[in-house]
Amino acid sequence: MRLTFLRFAIKSVACVGLLAGNVQAETVTLTKLTGLTGDNPAFTAVFKANLSAVSFGTLFSISISDNSSLLGGAPGQFSGFDLDAIKLSTTDCLTAACAAAATALSVFDFSGGVIFTPGTQRSPADSRLFGTDGTGTAVDNAIATLGLFDGDSSTTVPDGFLSMGDNGRISFNLTSGVSTSGLFLYIGEVGDNGEAAAGAITVRNTPVGIPEPGTLALAGLALAGLGLFRARKVA
């Protein structure tokens, strides 16, 4: 009986390792669309990624990293990539206006499904980056409105976007998995001023920062098996 529990625990731990290997993350290629969109005047550049090209079939999370290399944009609270919006759609667009009008899949939770790591600010620094809450460490979507291509890039009356800061990072855990077949990702950069996220968009077949349910279940079974084996051994 003891050997049975021990073998069960060892096999369970081995299965956990195999499941962990099923996690896939890929960097996608972005293409800049023709024209601009956003609030009047329209200064938001839109970039598209064809997610049909990724090797896995179901999308659960998207991460965006600023890689503007301290170039472009404004300093202070507007440092880094200025994200106007993010959208997943089955509509294949060639223009920024088309992307802004395309029907979006309702899979983003901008209040509870966002993990934001603010980047640094260029001098003169502000108390927090634009589009963040009072702590400066989380997105205030009432200001950022990341579901709409409505950014106003004016530094006097800014509205409708999030400044990520230099080397900032934001991840979105979707409310449900989405098939990557025929799926397009659109993101907007407010100002069209040279800041870049190209080459820094990562998509995954698992949520960010959340272990796979199967992994957790098997880990629990493994621990239970080891605990029971140990208890019987002591007895």
Stockholm file with secondary structure:
# STOCKHOLM 1.0

chainA/1-235         MRLTFLRFAIKSVACVGLLAGNVQAETVTLTKLTGLTGDNPAFTAVFKANLSAVSFGTLFSISISDNSSLLGGAPGQFSGFDLDAIKLSTTDCLTAACAAAATALSVFDFSGGVIFTPGTQRSPADSRLFGTDGTGTAVDNAIATLGLFDGDSSTTVPDGFLSMGDNGRISFNLTSGVSTSGLFLYIGEVGDNGEAAAGAITVRNTPVGIPEPGTLALAGLALAGLGLFRARKVA
#=GR chainA/1-235 SS CHHHHHHHHHHHHHHHHHHHTTCCEEECCCEECBSCBSSSSCCEEEEEEEGGGSSSSEEEEEEEECCCTTCSSCSGGGCBCEEEEEEEESCCCSBHHHHHHSCCCSCCCTTTSEEEECCBCCSSCCSSCTTBCTTSSSBCHHHHCTTSCCCBCCSSSCBSCEECBBTCEEEEEEEEEEECTTCEEEEEEETCSSCCCTTCEEEESSCTTCCCHHHHHHHHHHHHHHHHHHHHHHC
#=GC SS_cons         CHHHHHHHHHHHHHHHHHHHTTCCEEECCCEECBSCBSSSSCCEEEEEEEGGGSSSSEEEEEEEECCCTTCSSCSGGGCBCEEEEEEEESCCCSBHHHHHHSCCCSCCCTTTSEEEECCBCCSSCCSSCTTBCTTSSSBCHHHHCTTSCCCBCCSSSCBSCEECBBTCEEEEEEEEEEECTTCEEEEEEETCSSCCCTTCEEEESSCTTCCCHHHHHHHHHHHHHHHHHHHHHHC
//
